[in-house]
Amino acid sequence: MRPDRPSATAGWIALARALADQRHRARGFSDPFAERLLPPVLSPSSLMGRLVGASLVDMVAVRTMVIDEALRSSVAPQLVLLGAGLDARAWRMGELGSTVVFEVDHPAMQAYKRQKVAGLRPAAKEVRFVSVDFESQSLGERLAAAGHDAASRTFWIWEGVIPYLRREAMRETLDVVSDRSVPGSRLAALYNQSGFGRRLTNLVTRPFGEPQRSSYSPEEMAAEIARAGLRVVRGVDLSDWGREHGIPLRWPFRDFGSHLVISEMP
């Protein structure tokens, strides 16, 4: 993302969540706060809103529901959102009532979000914003300064970030997760395989300063997780999950090879 403004893609994802709250509520999707977080230009009723949101809504609904499912099955005293963007889990998930949520993101993104959530009462026990300029600051040091307890169990969510990172940066972040996780801590990480759909998306995101830089096969991602000292608990193909739950992904997203991997510190 550009250093002086919030992430464009974070706005698109929040827009898709707002539309999914209307379209897929009967299937169990709910995000009543997504629309509040949007910039005016991305109103669901605007032309841009309809164009952007309609293309993303099913994919975003599926990935959000899969991660929510994993989180509910393993709620921990701490939740760290790596690249939190306009995620509203801390406000919409009652299961986090005993959880301290750490929202990690770039300072420009967080400044915008803090304005949007002002006055909202979190469902989580507490929300702590952890602003990190990844080019000049240490993620581990910033988490420690915010009060993250490396001796307490943590659930980590890494949603929609890995494709924008080079392998070296992905490994650095994975090492921080490993270093600050006690046994039983879990990581839910979303990644994409290489393919035409991913390259097509890159044509859209690159002009906004958010090029996609990496892709992994499930075997490659499992090896990266093992290198960091975690073990894979479960892998989910989002296209398969969506089809099984009545939200089939359309082209190009069905060809993305989007996967969620859930790993644990043994």
C-alpha positions as a printed NumPy array, in Angstrom:
array([[  0.   ,   0.   ,   0.   ],
       [  1.043,   3.624,  -0.394],
       [  2.458,   5.031,   2.853],
       [  0.25 ,   8.131,   2.943],
       [ -3.188,   6.557,   2.588],
       [ -5.264,   3.546,   3.692],
       [ -5.089,   0.357,   1.674],
       [ -7.357,   0.308,  -1.39 ],
       [ -7.746,  -3.458,  -1.281],
       [ -8.745,  -3.345,   2.399],
       [-11.637,  -1.102,   1.368],
       [-12.663,  -3.495,  -1.398],
       [-12.68 ,  -6.441,   1.031],
       [-14.774,  -4.527,   3.564],
       [-17.179,  -3.616,   0.779],
       [-17.522,  -7.281,  -0.18 ],
       [-18.186,  -8.154,   3.466],
       [-20.913,  -5.51 ,   3.63 ],
       [-22.587,  -6.993,   0.567],
       [-22.105, -10.544,   1.852],
       [-23.886,  -9.538,   5.051],
       [-26.94 ,  -8.938,   2.885],
       [-26.52 , -11.789,   0.399],
       [-25.298, -14.682,   2.542],
       [-26.826, -14.022,   5.941],
       [-29.068, -17.078,   5.581],
       [-25.967, -19.242,   5.116],
       [-24.434, -18.041,   8.362],
       [-22.424, -15.004,   7.268],
       [-22.721, -11.864,   9.387],
       [-20.728,  -8.638,   9.418],
       [-23.052,  -5.781,  10.427],
       [-20.103,  -3.415,  10.948],
       [-18.485,  -3.715,   7.517],
       [-20.513,  -0.954,   5.882],
       [-19.697,   1.505,   8.666],
       [-15.988,   1.094,   7.956],
       [-16.226,   1.988,   4.265],
       [-15.081,   5.239,   2.661],
       [-17.986,   7.096,   0.972],
       [-16.757,   6.263,  -2.548],
       [-17.279,   2.56 ,  -1.8  ],
       [-20.856,   2.753,  -0.624],
       [-22.602,  -0.544,  -1.523],
       [-25.252,   1.459,  -3.387],
       [-22.742,   3.385,  -5.521],
       [-21.791,   2.269,  -9.032],
       [-18.218,   1.575,  -7.976],
       [-19.485,  -0.242,  -4.925],
       [-21.696,  -2.521,  -6.99 ],
       [-18.974,  -3.255,  -9.54 ],
       [-16.195,  -3.99 ,  -7.057],
       [-18.302,  -5.723,  -4.465],
       [-20.183,  -7.975,  -6.864],
       [-16.949,  -9.477,  -8.151],
       [-15.538, -10.183,  -4.687],
       [-18.532, -10.96 ,  -2.507],
       [-18.564, -14.766,  -2.718],
       [-14.81 , -15.198,  -2.301],
       [-14.685, -12.848,   0.665],
       [-17.715, -14.501,   2.275],
       [-16.092, -17.919,   2.   ],
       [-12.689, -16.902,   3.295],
       [-14.215, -14.972,   6.197],
       [-16.467, -17.864,   7.206],
       [-13.652, -20.425,   7.037],
       [-11.412, -18.32 ,   9.288],
       [-14.269, -17.571,  11.7  ],
       [-14.924, -21.312,  11.942],
       [-11.268, -21.978,  12.799],
       [-11.208, -19.176,  15.372],
       [-14.386, -20.321,  17.12 ],
       [-12.956, -23.807,  17.516],
       [ -9.832, -22.523,  19.253],
       [-10.517, -19.195,  20.993],
       [ -7.436, -18.05 ,  22.913],
       [ -6.73 , -15.325,  25.493],
       [ -5.066, -13.303,  22.715],
       [ -5.921, -12.75 ,  19.055],
       [ -3.439, -11.08 ,  16.71 ],
       [ -4.682,  -9.85 ,  13.329],
       [ -1.681,  -9.486,  11.037],
       [ -2.639,  -6.857,   8.485],
       [ -5.987,  -6.186,  10.159],
       [ -7.233,  -3.77 ,   7.516],
       [-10.942,  -3.113,   8.061],
       [-11.584,  -6.439,   9.803],
       [-14.482,  -6.159,  12.28 ],
       [-14.069,  -9.427,  14.219],
       [-13.249,  -7.582,  17.442],
       [-16.644,  -5.859,  17.23 ],
       [-18.858,  -8.585,  15.776],
       [-17.717, -11.848,  17.423],
       [-19.186, -12.426,  20.869],
       [-16.862, -15.427,  21.286],
       [-14.018, -12.933,  21.885],
       [-15.484, -11.632,  25.137],
       [-12.468, -12.917,  27.099],
       [ -9.887, -12.196,  24.394],
       [ -7.522,  -9.247,  23.98 ],
       [ -7.326,  -8.412,  20.264],
       [ -4.152,  -6.911,  18.786],
       [ -4.762,  -5.234,  15.418],
       [ -1.487,  -4.967,  13.501],
       [ -1.266,  -2.734,  10.449],
       [  0.432,   0.21 ,   8.777],
       [ -0.003,   3.577,  10.595],
       [ -2.024,   5.156,   7.734],
       [ -4.445,   2.234,   7.674],
       [ -4.898,   2.294,  11.428],
       [ -5.415,   6.045,  11.634],
       [ -8.334,   5.705,   9.211],
       [ -9.802,   2.697,  11.016],
       [ -9.602,   4.267,  14.464],
       [-11.724,   7.139,  13.195],
       [-14.286,   4.705,  11.818],
       [-14.64 ,   2.606,  14.985],
       [-14.692,   5.559,  17.379],
       [-17.68 ,   5.147,  19.666],
       [-18.223,   1.472,  18.859],
       [-18.159,  -0.93 ,  21.775],
       [-16.02 ,  -3.998,  21.022],
       [-17.352,  -7.495,  21.556],
       [-13.794,  -8.452,  22.493],
       [-12.432,  -7.923,  25.986],
       [-10.102,  -5.239,  24.634],
       [ -8.756,  -3.977,  21.312],
       [ -5.177,  -2.731,  21.038],
       [ -3.973,  -1.079,  17.847],
       [ -0.388,  -1.939,  16.936],
       [  0.895,   0.386,  14.223],
       [  3.925,  -1.021,  12.432],
       [  5.936,   0.453,   9.602],
       [  7.358,  -2.848,   8.372],
       [ 10.233,  -1.139,   6.588],
       [ 11.647,   0.461,   9.728],
       [ 10.096,  -1.228,  12.799],
       [ 10.238,  -4.688,  14.327],
       [  6.898,  -6.524,  14.486],
       [  8.003,  -8.482,  17.548],
       [  9.104,  -5.362,  19.397],
       [  5.897,  -3.514,  18.532],
       [  3.749,  -6.414,  19.764],
       [  5.725,  -6.629,  22.997],
       [  5.362,  -2.87 ,  23.533],
       [  1.577,  -3.212,  23.079],
       [  1.454,  -5.835,  25.818],
       [  1.269,  -9.038,  23.805],
       [  2.215, -11.853,  26.199],
       [  4.496, -14.345,  24.481],
       [  3.892, -16.749,  27.398],
       [  0.124, -16.872,  26.816],
       [ -1.736, -18.769,  24.086],
       [ -2.465, -16.753,  20.936],
       [ -4.6  , -17.24 ,  17.858],
       [ -3.034, -15.5  ,  14.853],
       [ -4.977, -14.522,  11.725],
       [ -3.053, -13.722,   8.548],
       [ -5.813, -13.017,   6.037],
       [ -5.22 , -11.544,   2.601],
       [ -1.62 , -10.48 ,   3.267],
       [  0.769, -13.232,   2.19 ],
       [  0.249, -12.737,  -1.587],
       [  1.498,  -9.144,  -1.236],
       [  4.726, -10.17 ,   0.53 ],
       [  7.987, -11.399,  -0.887],
       [  9.084, -14.759,   0.488],
       [ 11.708, -13.184,   2.751],
       [  9.131, -10.898,   4.395],
       [  6.697, -13.782,   4.776],
       [  9.375, -15.814,   6.543],
       [ 10.282, -12.945,   8.853],
       [  6.677, -12.593,   9.964],
       [  6.26 , -16.349,  10.353],
       [  9.345, -16.381,  12.587],
       [  7.788, -13.693,  14.81 ],
       [  4.628, -15.785,  15.09 ],
       [  6.719, -18.791,  16.074],
       [  8.857, -16.871,  18.573],
       [  5.796, -15.408,  20.324],
       [  3.681, -18.577,  20.425],
       [  3.426, -21.069,  23.266],
       [  2.259, -24.654,  22.661],
       [ -1.39 , -24.689,  21.611],
       [ -1.217, -21.325,  19.852],
       [ -2.636, -21.433,  16.333],
       [ -2.147, -19.569,  13.046],
       [ -4.786, -19.294,  10.299],
       [ -3.011, -18.117,   7.133],
       [ -4.534, -17.456,   3.728],
       [ -2.414, -17.837,   0.589],
       [ -2.823, -18.323,  -3.167],
       [ -1.315, -20.685,  -5.68 ],
       [  0.021, -19.36 ,  -8.943],
       [ -2.518, -19.148, -11.736],
       [ -4.245, -16.947, -14.285],
       [ -6.798, -15.618, -11.784],
       [ -4.076, -14.366,  -9.455],
       [ -2.203, -12.706, -12.316],
       [ -5.41 , -11.029, -13.446],
       [ -5.991,  -9.637,  -9.971],
       [ -2.461,  -8.283,  -9.953],
       [ -3.298,  -6.146, -12.975],
       [ -5.967,  -4.466, -10.83 ],
       [ -4.091,  -4.111,  -7.54 ],
       [ -0.674,  -3.059,  -8.867],
       [ -1.765,   0.465,  -9.984],
       [ -2.872,   1.103,  -6.385],
       [  0.609,   0.336,  -5.103],
       [ -0.37 ,  -3.152,  -3.919],
       [  1.198,  -5.698,  -6.293],
       [  0.926,  -9.395,  -5.511],
       [  4.44 , -10.722,  -5.05 ],
       [  4.237, -14.397,  -4.111],
       [  2.329, -17.641,  -4.445],
       [  2.754, -21.095,  -2.92 ],
       [  1.605, -24.635,  -3.445],
       [  0.181, -26.386,  -0.351],
       [  3.393, -28.408,  -0.16 ],
       [  5.555, -25.266,  -0.272],
       [  3.482, -23.57 ,   2.409],
       [  3.614, -26.671,   4.632],
       [  7.407, -26.621,   4.295],
       [  7.558, -22.94 ,   5.274],
       [  5.387, -23.606,   8.313],
       [  7.56 , -26.558,   9.34 ],
       [ 10.688, -24.432,   8.933],
       [  9.255, -22.009,  11.502],
       [  8.611, -24.816,  13.977],
       [  4.827, -25.095,  13.609],
       [  2.819, -28.093,  12.42 ],
       [ -0.053, -28.106,   9.954],
       [ -3.384, -29.034,  11.543],
       [ -5.665, -28.567,   8.554],
       [ -5.65 , -27.259,   5.001],
       [ -8.747, -25.896,   3.28 ],
       [ -9.263, -25.268,  -0.431],
       [-11.637, -22.292,  -0.44 ],
       [-13.239, -23.269,  -3.741],
       [-14.079, -26.728,  -2.393],
       [-15.397, -25.317,   0.899],
       [-17.6  , -22.801,  -0.885],
       [-19.105, -25.437,  -3.149],
       [-19.843, -27.724,  -0.178],
       [-21.542, -24.894,   1.738],
       [-23.664, -23.518,  -1.085],
       [-21.446, -20.547,  -2.035],
       [-19.724, -21.713,  -5.226],
       [-16.942, -19.413,  -6.367],
       [-17.198, -17.969,  -9.863],
       [-14.413, -17.308, -12.335],
       [-11.755, -16.041, -11.822],
       [-11.802, -16.802,  -8.091],
       [-12.546, -20.498,  -8.458],
       [ -9.225, -20.743, -10.309],
       [ -7.178, -18.783,  -7.767],
       [ -6.061, -21.827,  -5.833],
       [ -6.86 , -19.927,  -2.621],
       [ -6.13 , -21.955,   0.485],
       [ -6.315, -21.541,   4.234],
       [ -3.757, -23.398,   6.291],
       [ -4.238, -23.79 ,  10.029],
       [ -1.084, -24.59 ,  11.951],
       [ -0.254, -24.999,  15.628],
       [  2.731, -24.618,  17.898],
       [  3.357, -28.152,  19.227]])
